Amino acid sequence: MTQPLNYTTKAIKDLMSSLDSTGLGPGDRAGISFIIDLLRRAEVFVMPDSGTLLDRSKVRPQVAPECFHPPFPVVALEYRSFQNEWSPSSVYEATASSRRIALAWEWDGKMPSGFADTGGPAPGEGVVVASICYFDHVKMWLPTGAAAMIPYDAAYIRAPMSEHGRQMLASGRINNKQAEAPRLEVRGLLPLMPEGIARGIAEHGASTMQEMLVADLMDEFNAYSDLCVALACTNVSTEKRSQGWRLNRARIKASKTPLKDFHVLKIAGQEVGADSAEGGTGQRSHLRRGHVRRLGPDRMTWVNACMVRGAREGFVDKHYKVVGGHNG
């Protein structure tokens, strides 16, 4: 049984507290308030470890951009990440963040007051993805500096590889096929923390700062993409789990924020999500992650996971326990 992570409720509490910081500029304050409002409205999904549903060692399947419509106007995907995913192999991947939220919402043309017009698609014609991370060294939830927009008329393009992409390839985080594969066009970044971005530009330069923002969003974009591709499959459904009215009544009496109900994925009856245990499979027998099989131009299905016998005795359980691996 998948257990709630309750990251969204905890993130709202930390972000509310951060608004009291005297060093926060008006633009950053507006951005944090904007994120708090979205988190309050979000429907929560508990994802497998690392936010991984698809095999990240494979080239990501190309799907119609319309598949990226969020299942609700605002969704928050909660998942754990692990140390090998934030190894300081480059300037882009140096901060430990063991808990993550991929926040996605249907583009409505609205951004925090004071931001310039994005020049993006019309409302309802794209989705925006943002990253909210628990930074282990300060023990606090904070958003990254920008969000990315995916228009529903986006195309798959072969763009020149970025410096971050070259470092990912050199470190073995992606392979040559992944590096050369067309990528879904993401049209621009939407600033959420403008003063923070300005400080980054002053320190690193505009080009490097842009790549750092893209790198910050990569894991959350991959998690959201995995969810959308899975939901497009013919044998995947969702199930909503309640936190229980007694628990939330007690929290309200204690002046605490009520916990959110959450959704889990069901793949032909098999539950997919994070459970209460920590860590990964190690060398035990484990479930090989499922994958998408294309049945025709407009039909896909999810091929269920299978058991792989490992070097050690025992079997972990039916839940995915993914350690590492993410795609650029």
GULOKE-785035 format. One record per residue (C-alpha): residue number from 1; z, x, y; residue in one letter. Coordinates in pm, 1 decimal, m for minus. Layout:
BEGIN
+------+----------+----------+----------+--------+
| nulo |       zz |       xx |       yy | vexvex |
+------+----------+----------+----------+--------+
|  NUM |        Z |        X |        Y |      A |
...
+------+----------+----------+----------+--------+
***
This chain:
BEGIN
+------+----------+----------+----------+--------+
| nulo |       zz |       xx |       yy | vexvex |
+------+----------+----------+----------+--------+
|    1 |      0.0 |      0.0 |      0.0 |      M |
|    2 |   m105.2 |    142.4 |    334.6 |      T |
|    3 |    187.4 |    190.5 |    568.7 |      Q |
|    4 |    166.9 |    138.7 |    947.7 |      P |
|    5 |    151.3 |    453.5 |   1157.6 |      L |
|    6 |    245.7 |    278.9 |   1484.0 |      N |
|    7 |     79.5 |    552.4 |   1688.5 |      Y |
|    8 |    m56.1 |    309.4 |   1948.1 |      T |
|    9 |    288.4 |    171.3 |   2035.2 |      T |
|   10 |    429.6 |    523.4 |   2063.2 |      K |
|   11 |    135.7 |    638.0 |   2276.1 |      A |
|   12 |    186.4 |    349.7 |   2519.3 |      I |
|   13 |    552.2 |    449.4 |   2560.2 |      K |
|   14 |    465.5 |    816.2 |   2629.0 |      D |
|   15 |    183.0 |    730.9 |   2867.7 |      L |
|   16 |    408.2 |    493.1 |   3061.4 |      M |
|   17 |    661.3 |    775.0 |   3091.1 |      S |
|   18 |    394.6 |   1020.9 |   3209.4 |      S |
|   19 |    316.3 |    796.6 |   3506.9 |      L |
|   20 |    649.2 |    908.1 |   3656.6 |      D |
|   21 |    532.3 |   1269.6 |   3674.6 |      S |
|   22 |    529.4 |   1395.3 |   4032.6 |      T |
|   23 |    243.9 |   1634.3 |   3955.8 |      G |
|   24 |      2.2 |   1357.3 |   3857.0 |      L |
|   25 |   m285.9 |   1298.6 |   4098.7 |      G |
|   26 |   m398.3 |    946.4 |   4195.4 |      P |
|   27 |   m715.6 |    968.0 |   3985.3 |      G |
|   28 |   m530.6 |   1087.1 |   3675.3 |      D |
|   29 |   m266.8 |    818.0 |   3729.8 |      R |
|   30 |   m539.6 |    551.5 |   3747.3 |      A |
|   31 |   m697.6 |    690.3 |   3430.1 |      G |
|   32 |   m371.1 |    679.8 |   3234.7 |      I |
|   33 |   m300.9 |    323.5 |   3352.2 |      S |
|   34 |   m652.4 |    228.5 |   3242.1 |      F |
|   35 |   m590.3 |    373.6 |   2893.5 |      I |
|   36 |   m251.9 |    197.3 |   2865.9 |      I |
|   37 |   m418.2 |   m137.1 |   2934.6 |      D |
|   38 |   m681.6 |    m72.0 |   2667.0 |      L |
|   39 |   m419.3 |     32.5 |   2410.8 |      L |
|   40 |   m222.9 |   m284.7 |   2475.2 |      R |
|   41 |   m533.3 |   m494.7 |   2406.9 |      R |
|   42 |   m656.9 |   m291.3 |   2110.0 |      A |
|   43 |   m679.5 |   m408.8 |   1749.9 |      E |
|   44 |   m540.6 |   m124.6 |   1537.9 |      V |
|   45 |   m705.9 |     26.3 |   1227.8 |      F |
|   46 |   m515.0 |    267.1 |   1004.2 |      V |
|   47 |   m764.9 |    529.3 |    890.7 |      M |
|   48 |   m752.4 |    787.9 |    609.5 |      P |
|   49 |   m623.5 |   1134.6 |    691.7 |      D |
|   50 |   m845.7 |   1318.9 |    940.8 |      S |
|   51 |  m1012.9 |    985.6 |   1021.6 |      G |
|   52 |  m1254.6 |   1059.0 |    739.3 |      T |
|   53 |  m1441.8 |    790.6 |    546.8 |      L |
|   54 |  m1773.0 |    972.5 |    496.9 |      L |
|   55 |  m1823.7 |   1310.7 |    335.4 |      D |
|   56 |  m1818.8 |   1549.6 |    632.6 |      R |
|   57 |  m1995.6 |   1822.1 |    433.4 |      S |
|   58 |  m2310.5 |   1605.5 |    435.6 |      K |
|   59 |  m2552.9 |   1526.6 |    715.1 |      V |
|   60 |  m2434.0 |   1208.6 |    883.0 |      R |
|   61 |  m2654.3 |    910.8 |    786.7 |      P |
|   62 |  m2877.5 |    775.4 |   1059.1 |      Q |
|   63 |  m2805.3 |    409.8 |   1127.2 |      V |
|   64 |  m2928.6 |    167.1 |   1389.6 |      A |
|   65 |  m2728.6 |    220.1 |   1711.2 |      P |
|   66 |  m2643.1 |   m151.3 |   1704.4 |      E |
|   67 |  m2407.1 |    m64.5 |   1416.3 |      C |
|   68 |  m2178.5 |     96.1 |   1673.4 |      F |
|   69 |  m2072.1 |   m239.4 |   1816.3 |      H |
|   70 |  m1691.5 |   m237.3 |   1783.3 |      P |
|   71 |  m1553.4 |   m500.0 |   1542.5 |      P |
|   72 |  m1326.7 |   m620.3 |   1827.9 |      F |
|   73 |  m1361.8 |   m575.5 |   2207.3 |      P |
|   74 |  m1111.2 |   m284.9 |   2189.5 |      V |
|   75 |  m1010.7 |    m92.4 |   1875.5 |      V |
|   76 |   m761.7 |    189.9 |   1820.4 |      A |
|   77 |   m815.6 |    401.3 |   1506.8 |      L |
|   78 |   m495.4 |    579.7 |   1404.4 |      E |
|   79 |   m497.8 |    880.6 |   1170.6 |      Y |
|   80 |   m326.9 |   1210.0 |   1090.4 |      R |
|   81 |   m485.3 |   1553.2 |   1123.6 |      S |
|   82 |   m380.4 |   1888.7 |    977.7 |      F |
|   83 |   m333.5 |   2248.4 |   1085.5 |      Q |
|   84 |   m663.5 |   2382.1 |    953.3 |      N |
|   85 |   m839.0 |   2134.6 |   1184.0 |      E |
|   86 |   m701.0 |   2287.9 |   1502.8 |      W |
|   87 |   m709.0 |   2655.3 |   1406.4 |      S |
|   88 |   m769.7 |   2855.3 |   1725.3 |      P |
|   89 |  m1108.4 |   2983.6 |   1609.9 |      S |
|   90 |  m1249.5 |   2932.9 |   1958.7 |      S |
|   91 |  m1153.2 |   2829.0 |   2309.8 |      V |
|   92 |  m1237.3 |   2471.4 |   2210.5 |      Y |
|   93 |   m994.6 |   2431.6 |   1919.1 |      E |
|   94 |   m663.4 |   2588.2 |   2011.0 |      A |
|   95 |   m416.4 |   2302.9 |   2061.5 |      T |
|   96 |   m218.0 |   2156.5 |   1772.3 |      A |
|   97 |   m247.8 |   1778.7 |   1749.2 |      S |
|   98 |   m122.4 |   1628.9 |   1422.6 |      S |
|   99 |   m165.5 |   1261.6 |   1520.6 |      R |
|  100 |   m473.3 |   1107.5 |   1675.6 |      R |
|  101 |   m607.0 |    781.5 |   1814.2 |      I |
|  102 |   m976.8 |    711.5 |   1853.7 |      A |
|  103 |   m994.8 |    441.8 |   2120.7 |      L |
|  104 |  m1323.4 |    251.2 |   2146.5 |      A |
|  105 |  m1421.0 |    m46.9 |   2355.8 |      W |
|  106 |  m1728.1 |   m249.1 |   2440.6 |      E |
|  107 |  m1865.2 |   m119.3 |   2769.8 |      W |
|  108 |  m1791.4 |   m376.1 |   3040.5 |      D |
|  109 |  m1898.5 |   m172.9 |   3342.0 |      G |
|  110 |  m1538.6 |   m114.9 |   3450.7 |      K |
|  111 |  m1369.6 |    218.1 |   3506.4 |      M |
|  112 |  m1053.3 |    315.3 |   3696.7 |      P |
|  113 |  m1076.4 |    254.8 |   4069.0 |      S |
|  114 |  m1209.9 |    539.9 |   4274.2 |      G |
|  115 |  m1448.3 |    674.4 |   4009.2 |      F |
|  116 |  m1815.7 |    704.0 |   4096.4 |      A |
|  117 |  m2065.6 |    464.2 |   3941.7 |      D |
|  118 |  m2156.6 |    599.0 |   3598.8 |      T |
|  119 |  m2517.4 |    485.9 |   3613.5 |      G |
|  120 |  m2482.3 |    386.5 |   3248.1 |      G |
|  121 |  m2613.2 |     82.5 |   3061.2 |      P |
|  122 |  m2541.7 |   m272.6 |   3166.1 |      A |
|  123 |  m2213.8 |   m428.1 |   3048.6 |      P |
|  124 |  m2228.5 |   m525.2 |   2682.8 |      G |
|  125 |  m2501.7 |   m272.2 |   2602.2 |      E |
|  126 |  m2291.9 |     21.1 |   2485.4 |      G |
|  127 |  m1958.2 |    137.4 |   2345.5 |      V |
|  128 |  m1716.4 |    390.0 |   2495.3 |      V |
|  129 |  m1505.8 |    626.2 |   2282.6 |      V |
|  130 |  m1196.7 |    810.0 |   2408.8 |      A |
|  131 |   m941.3 |   1041.0 |   2249.1 |      S |
|  132 |   m562.9 |   1006.3 |   2274.3 |      I |
|  133 |   m373.6 |   1288.7 |   2102.8 |      C |
|  134 |    m14.6 |   1370.3 |   2017.2 |      Y |
|  135 |     22.1 |   1730.4 |   2136.1 |      F |
|  136 |    274.5 |   1893.2 |   1904.9 |      D |
|  137 |    389.6 |   2164.9 |   2146.1 |      H |
|  138 |    505.8 |   1912.7 |   2409.5 |      V |
|  139 |    580.4 |   1631.1 |   2159.4 |      K |
|  140 |    394.2 |   1376.6 |   2367.7 |      M |
|  141 |     88.4 |   1151.3 |   2356.2 |      W |
|  142 |   m174.9 |   1218.3 |   2623.3 |      L |
|  143 |   m542.4 |   1128.0 |   2670.0 |      P |
|  144 |   m813.4 |   1389.4 |   2688.8 |      T |
|  145 |  m1001.4 |   1419.9 |   3015.3 |      G |
|  146 |  m1308.8 |   1206.7 |   2954.1 |      A |
|  147 |  m1466.7 |    940.5 |   2734.3 |      A |
|  148 |  m1820.9 |    929.5 |   2593.0 |      A |
|  149 |  m2063.8 |    637.3 |   2602.7 |      M |
|  150 |  m2304.7 |    541.3 |   2326.1 |      I |
|  151 |  m2573.7 |    295.6 |   2441.1 |      P |
|  152 |  m2693.7 |     52.0 |   2176.7 |      Y |
|  153 |  m3051.3 |    161.5 |   2245.9 |      D |
|  154 |  m2967.1 |    529.7 |   2187.4 |      A |
|  155 |  m3204.1 |    744.5 |   1982.8 |      A |
|  156 |  m3153.2 |   1030.5 |   1737.4 |      Y |
|  157 |  m3264.8 |   1351.9 |   1905.7 |      I |
|  158 |  m3285.8 |   1720.2 |   1820.9 |      R |
|  159 |  m3103.4 |   1876.5 |   2113.3 |      A |
|  160 |  m3047.1 |   2250.3 |   2164.9 |      P |
|  161 |  m2726.8 |   2364.1 |   1995.4 |      M |
|  162 |  m2430.3 |   2407.2 |   2225.6 |      S |
|  163 |  m2202.7 |   2711.2 |   2226.7 |      E |
|  164 |  m1938.4 |   2502.6 |   2053.7 |      H |
|  165 |  m2193.7 |   2405.5 |   1787.6 |      G |
|  166 |  m2282.4 |   2770.6 |   1730.9 |      R |
|  167 |  m1915.0 |   2855.4 |   1684.7 |      Q |
|  168 |  m1874.3 |   2564.9 |   1441.6 |      M |
|  169 |  m2171.6 |   2694.9 |   1241.3 |      L |
|  170 |  m2049.3 |   3055.0 |   1246.4 |      A |
|  171 |  m1701.2 |   2951.2 |   1127.0 |      S |
|  172 |  m1839.6 |   2740.5 |    841.9 |      G |
|  173 |  m1717.6 |   2410.3 |    986.7 |      R |
|  174 |  m2073.5 |   2278.5 |    968.1 |      I |
|  175 |  m2369.9 |   2400.1 |    762.5 |      N |
|  176 |  m2730.2 |   2472.1 |    859.2 |      N |
|  177 |  m2853.7 |   2126.7 |    755.7 |      K |
|  178 |  m2592.9 |   1962.5 |    975.2 |      Q |
|  179 |  m2668.9 |   2196.3 |   1264.1 |      A |
|  180 |  m3041.8 |   2117.5 |   1247.1 |      E |
|  181 |  m3010.4 |   1741.8 |   1190.6 |      A |
|  182 |  m3092.8 |   1499.1 |   1474.3 |      P |
|  183 |  m2788.2 |   1371.0 |   1660.1 |      R |
|  184 |  m2727.9 |   1034.1 |   1814.6 |      L |
|  185 |  m2784.1 |   1052.6 |   2188.0 |      E |
|  186 |  m2463.4 |   1027.5 |   2390.6 |      V |
|  187 |  m2541.8 |    963.5 |   2754.9 |      R |
|  188 |  m2290.0 |   1139.5 |   2969.0 |      G |
|  189 |  m1914.4 |   1164.0 |   2996.3 |      L |
|  190 |  m1693.8 |    918.0 |   3182.8 |      L |
|  191 |  m1400.6 |   1087.3 |   3362.2 |      P |
|  192 |  m1053.9 |    955.3 |   3283.6 |      L |
|  193 |   m851.2 |   1244.3 |   3430.4 |      M |
|  194 |  m1057.3 |   1359.0 |   3732.0 |      P |
|  195 |   m801.1 |   1598.4 |   3880.1 |      E |
|  196 |   m747.2 |   1751.7 |   3537.4 |      G |
|  197 |  m1122.2 |   1796.8 |   3494.1 |      I |
|  198 |  m1145.9 |   1955.9 |   3839.6 |      A |
|  199 |   m877.3 |   2208.0 |   3744.7 |      R |
|  200 |  m1065.9 |   2286.9 |   3422.7 |      G |
|  201 |  m1390.1 |   2340.9 |   3612.2 |      I |
|  202 |  m1213.2 |   2576.5 |   3853.1 |      A |
|  203 |  m1074.4 |   2776.3 |   3559.9 |      E |
|  204 |  m1365.6 |   2773.6 |   3311.9 |      H |
|  205 |  m1676.4 |   2666.5 |   3505.9 |      G |
|  206 |  m1860.5 |   2333.4 |   3487.7 |      A |
|  207 |  m2071.5 |   2408.8 |   3178.6 |      S |
|  208 |  m1783.7 |   2534.4 |   2964.7 |      T |
|  209 |  m1560.8 |   2249.1 |   3078.8 |      M |
|  210 |  m1822.9 |   1995.5 |   2974.9 |      Q |
|  211 |  m1845.5 |   2153.3 |   2628.0 |      E |
|  212 |  m1466.1 |   2151.4 |   2601.3 |      M |
|  213 |  m1458.4 |   1778.7 |   2680.4 |      L |
|  214 |  m1726.1 |   1712.0 |   2418.2 |      V |
|  215 |  m1526.9 |   1917.2 |   2164.9 |      A |
|  216 |  m1214.2 |   1715.7 |   2249.7 |      D |
|  217 |  m1398.5 |   1393.9 |   2164.0 |      L |
|  218 |  m1570.6 |   1511.8 |   1845.6 |      M |
|  219 |  m1304.4 |   1410.1 |   1593.7 |      D |
|  220 |  m1259.2 |   1067.6 |   1749.1 |      E |
|  221 |  m1634.5 |   1008.5 |   1768.7 |      F |
|  222 |  m1666.6 |   1102.7 |   1400.9 |      N |
|  223 |  m1380.3 |    871.1 |   1301.5 |      A |
|  224 |  m1529.1 |    579.9 |   1495.4 |      Y |
|  225 |  m1875.6 |    651.7 |   1356.3 |      S |
|  226 |  m1735.2 |    654.7 |   1001.2 |      D |
|  227 |  m1569.8 |    317.8 |   1057.1 |      L |
|  228 |  m1886.0 |    158.8 |   1195.5 |      C |
|  229 |  m2103.5 |    290.5 |    912.4 |      V |
|  230 |  m1852.5 |    168.8 |    653.5 |      A |
|  231 |  m1831.2 |   m177.0 |    812.9 |      L |
|  232 |  m2211.9 |   m197.4 |    800.2 |      A |
|  233 |  m2200.1 |   m164.7 |    421.1 |      C |
|  234 |  m2236.0 |   m474.2 |    207.1 |      T |
|  235 |  m1918.5 |   m423.4 |      2.7 |      N |
|  236 |  m1668.6 |   m333.1 |    278.5 |      V |
|  237 |  m1429.0 |   m582.6 |    434.3 |      S |
|  238 |  m1117.9 |   m565.6 |    651.9 |      T |
|  239 |   m771.0 |   m703.3 |    594.7 |      E |
|  240 |   m509.4 |   m756.2 |    864.3 |      K |
|  241 |   m148.1 |   m659.8 |    792.5 |      R |
|  242 |    144.1 |   m803.0 |    985.6 |      S |
|  243 |    440.6 |   m596.1 |   1101.2 |      Q |
|  244 |    668.9 |   m894.2 |   1048.4 |      G |
|  245 |    821.0 |  m1124.6 |   1306.6 |      W |
|  246 |   1179.8 |  m1029.8 |   1220.3 |      R |
|  247 |   1116.0 |   m661.9 |   1291.6 |      L |
|  248 |    947.6 |   m733.6 |   1623.2 |      N |
|  249 |   1213.6 |   m985.8 |   1722.7 |      R |
|  250 |   1475.9 |   m714.8 |   1668.9 |      A |
|  251 |   1271.8 |   m467.0 |   1873.6 |      R |
|  252 |   1237.1 |   m713.8 |   2160.0 |      I |
|  253 |   1613.5 |   m774.1 |   2158.0 |      K |
|  254 |   1662.0 |   m395.9 |   2177.7 |      A |
|  255 |   1418.2 |   m382.0 |   2475.8 |      S |
|  256 |   1159.0 |   m199.0 |   2264.4 |      K |
|  257 |    785.5 |   m264.8 |   2258.9 |      T |
|  258 |    682.2 |   m485.8 |   1964.4 |      P |
|  259 |    483.1 |   m308.7 |   1694.0 |      L |
|  260 |    118.8 |   m403.1 |   1652.9 |      K |
|  261 |    m30.1 |   m561.5 |   1345.0 |      D |
|  262 |   m298.3 |   m340.1 |   1190.8 |      F |
|  263 |   m618.6 |   m357.3 |    987.6 |      H |
|  264 |   m713.9 |   m170.6 |    670.2 |      V |
|  265 |  m1051.3 |   m139.7 |    498.4 |      L |
|  266 |  m1116.9 |   m285.5 |    154.1 |      K |
|  267 |  m1406.2 |   m136.8 |    m40.5 |      I |
|  268 |  m1495.5 |   m376.0 |   m323.0 |      A |
|  269 |  m1125.9 |   m458.5 |   m353.1 |      G |
|  270 |  m1002.7 |   m100.0 |   m322.9 |      Q |
|  271 |   m781.6 |    m26.3 |    m23.5 |      E |
|  272 |   m868.4 |    269.0 |    197.6 |      V |
|  273 |   m614.5 |    405.9 |    444.6 |      G |
|  274 |   m320.7 |    637.1 |    503.4 |      A |
|  275 |     m1.7 |    587.7 |    304.1 |      D |
|  276 |    353.0 |    703.6 |    362.7 |      S |
|  277 |    321.5 |   1041.3 |    189.1 |      A |
|  278 |    238.4 |   1359.6 |    377.6 |      E |
|  279 |    m20.7 |   1625.2 |    314.0 |      G |
|  280 |   m334.6 |   1644.0 |    103.9 |      G |
|  281 |   m443.0 |   1660.3 |   m255.0 |      T |
|  282 |   m403.3 |   2035.3 |   m302.7 |      G |
|  283 |   m536.4 |   2122.3 |   m648.8 |      Q |
|  284 |   m436.0 |   1799.9 |   m825.4 |      R |
|  285 |   m685.9 |   1553.3 |   m958.5 |      S |
|  286 |   m808.5 |   1350.4 |   m666.7 |      H |
|  287 |  m1044.8 |   1083.7 |   m549.8 |      L |
|  288 |  m1381.0 |   1212.0 |   m437.8 |      R |
|  289 |  m1466.1 |   1041.4 |   m111.9 |      R |
|  290 |  m1715.2 |    759.1 |   m117.0 |      G |
|  291 |  m2056.8 |    776.4 |     39.4 |      H |
|  292 |  m2327.8 |    551.9 |    175.7 |      V |
|  293 |  m2630.3 |    471.5 |    m38.6 |      R |
|  294 |  m2934.3 |    327.0 |    136.6 |      R |
|  295 |  m3090.9 |     42.2 |    m61.8 |      L |
|  296 |  m3371.7 |    m29.9 |    179.4 |      G |
|  297 |  m3464.3 |    m19.7 |    548.3 |      P |
|  298 |  m3193.7 |   m270.9 |    641.6 |      D |
|  299 |  m2950.6 |   m251.0 |    350.5 |      R |
|  300 |  m2674.3 |     m4.0 |    273.4 |      M |
|  301 |  m2390.0 |     m5.8 |     27.4 |      T |
|  302 |  m2079.4 |    201.0 |    m21.6 |      W |
|  303 |  m2059.6 |    392.4 |   m350.0 |      V |
|  304 |  m1697.2 |    384.0 |   m461.0 |      N |
|  305 |  m1489.7 |    695.9 |   m503.2 |      A |
|  306 |  m1449.1 |    861.9 |   m841.1 |      C |
|  307 |  m1169.8 |   1063.2 |   m996.8 |      M |
|  308 |  m1212.8 |   1440.6 |  m1013.0 |      V |
|  309 |   m988.9 |   1631.8 |  m1249.9 |      R |
|  310 |   m820.5 |   1928.6 |  m1079.9 |      G |
|  311 |   m651.3 |   2242.7 |  m1206.4 |      A |
|  312 |   m301.6 |   2093.5 |  m1185.2 |      R |
|  313 |   m162.5 |   1805.4 |  m1386.1 |      E |
|  314 |   m113.5 |   1468.8 |  m1228.7 |      G |
|  315 |   m296.7 |   1229.7 |  m1006.0 |      F |
|  316 |   m203.7 |   1175.9 |   m642.9 |      V |
|  317 |   m267.7 |    800.0 |   m604.3 |      D |
|  318 |   m544.0 |    563.4 |   m504.4 |      K |
|  319 |   m539.7 |    659.9 |   m136.2 |      H |
|  320 |   m761.0 |    919.8 |     22.1 |      Y |
|  321 |   m574.3 |   1240.8 |    104.3 |      K |
|  322 |   m824.9 |   1441.0 |    302.7 |      V |
|  323 |   m748.1 |   1789.1 |    425.0 |      V |
|  324 |   m992.3 |   1932.9 |    675.1 |      G |
|  325 |  m1363.1 |   1903.5 |    716.8 |      G |
|  326 |  m1534.0 |   1747.1 |   1013.6 |      H |
|  327 |  m1886.2 |   1726.8 |   1129.8 |      N |
|  328 |  m2034.5 |   1823.1 |   1461.0 |      G |
+------+----------+----------+----------+--------+
***
